[in-house]
Amino acid sequence: HRQRAPRADLAFPPEHIDLPAIGESWACHMVPAGAPGTRREPLVRALAASGTGGVLQLRSGTDESLLGNAMLDWLCERATAALAPQLSALAHSCGVRYRRLQIRRQRTRWGSCSARGTISLNCCLLFHRPAVVRYLLVHELSHLAHMNHSARFWQQVERHEPQWREHDRELSAGWSQVPGWALRSLRARGAT
């Protein structure tokens, strides 16, 4: 599932990061780097307050592109932790098996399914509503039975996600949900 990213950059670093797909909100706080000669501090450290988010400490004095990439790495970790169990449960309920999951930072794709059964998901899916994310998971799992967008493929999708048309339209316009810092970091990294 593909779409271009037309959104303009926003202020960096963000004051907070909302991840609607998993119901989390993270406050971002800049923290000073450690004293010279001390153990190297991570650029991003998550201090989870609860299952609804927490505080994300961002090391001050860090090059913006390095910090942005570290934040994307954190986003991929959150996406893996949250989306892997969802995908597994949906695959079971859809009666299909995938070979492996990878979370990536694609610039134009929300997800894909290879002929070998690898499902790739974009970490930026976390900026969408849960129903839209569920639709994309069903969409990619349906490719395990139909590696095309034929009528049979869409019938498979509709069997598991009756509101797929509404969710597909929302996903097609979905880059507007992704914060500017994530898109800027994607461009800096040269992700595809």
Residue pairs with C-beta under 8 A, 6 or more apart in sequence:
1 109
1 110
1 111
1 112
1 136
1 139
1 140
1 168
1 171
2 108
2 109
2 110
3 108
3 109
3 110
3 171
3 172
3 173
3 174
3 175
4 108
4 175
5 107
5 108
5 175
5 178
5 183
5 186
6 175
6 176
7 175
7 176
7 178
7 180
7 183
8 180
9 180
9 181
9 183
9 184
10 179
10 180
10 181
11 180
12 64
12 68
12 180
12 181
12 184
13 28
13 30
13 58
13 67
13 71
13 181
14 28
14 179
14 181
15 27
15 28
16 25
16 26
16 27
16 28
17 25
17 26
17 28
17 56
17 179
18 24
18 25
18 26
18 127
19 25
19 26
19 53
19 78
19 126
19 127
20 126
20 127
20 128
20 129
20 130
21 82
21 83
21 125
21 126
21 127
21 128
21 129
21 130
21 132
21 133
22 78
22 82
22 126
22 130
23 51
23 52
23 130
24 51
24 52
24 53
24 54
24 78
25 52
25 53
26 46
26 53
26 54
26 55
26 56
27 53
27 54
27 55
27 56
28 55
28 56
28 58
29 55
29 56
29 57
29 58
30 57
30 58
30 59
30 60
31 45
31 57
31 58
31 59
31 60
32 59
32 60
32 61
33 41
33 59
33 60
33 61
33 62
34 40
34 41
41 59
42 59
42 70
43 58
43 59
43 62
43 66
43 67
43 70
44 56
44 57
44 58
44 59
44 67
44 70
44 71
44 73
44 74
45 56
45 57
46 54
46 55
46 56
46 57
46 74
47 54
47 55
47 56
47 57
48 54
49 55
56 71
56 74
58 67
58 71
59 67
62 70
65 185
65 188
68 181
68 182
68 184
68 185
68 188
69 185
69 188
69 189
71 181
71 182
71 185
72 105
72 123
72 182
72 185
72 186
72 189
75 105
75 123
75 124
75 126
75 182
76 103
76 104
76 105
76 123
78 123
78 126
79 103
79 121
79 123
79 125
79 126
80 101
80 103
82 126
83 101
83 103
83 121
83 125
83 133
83 137
84 101
86 133
86 134
86 137
87 98
87 101
87 119
87 121
87 137
87 141
90 134
90 137
90 138
90 141
90 160
91 97
91 98
91 141
93 160
94 138
94 141
94 142
94 160
96 141
96 142
96 144
96 145
97 117
97 144
98 113
98 117
98 118
98 119
98 141
98 144
99 116
99 117
99 118
100 117
100 118
100 119
101 118
101 119
101 120
101 121
102 118
102 119
102 120
102 121
103 120
103 121
103 122
103 123
104 120
104 121
104 122
104 123
104 191
105 122
105 123
105 124
105 185
105 186
105 189
105 191
106 120
106 122
106 191
106 192
107 186
107 187
107 191
107 192
108 192
109 120
109 122
110 121
110 122
110 124
110 125
110 136
110 171
110 174
111 119
111 120
111 121
111 122
111 125
111 136
111 137
111 139
111 140
112 119
112 120
112 140
113 119
113 120
113 140
113 141
113 143
113 144
113 147
114 120
115 147
117 144
119 140
119 141
121 136
121 137
121 140
124 178
124 182
125 133
125 136
126 133
127 174
127 177
127 178
127 179
127 182
128 170
128 171
128 174
128 177
129 170
131 163
131 167
132 167
132 170
132 171
132 174
134 161
134 167
135 157
135 161
135 163
135 164
135 167
135 168
135 171
136 167
136 171
138 157
138 160
138 161
138 164
139 157
139 161
139 164
139 168
141 160
142 153
142 156
142 157
142 160
143 153
145 153
145 156
146 152
146 153
146 156
154 164
157 164
158 164
161 167
175 183
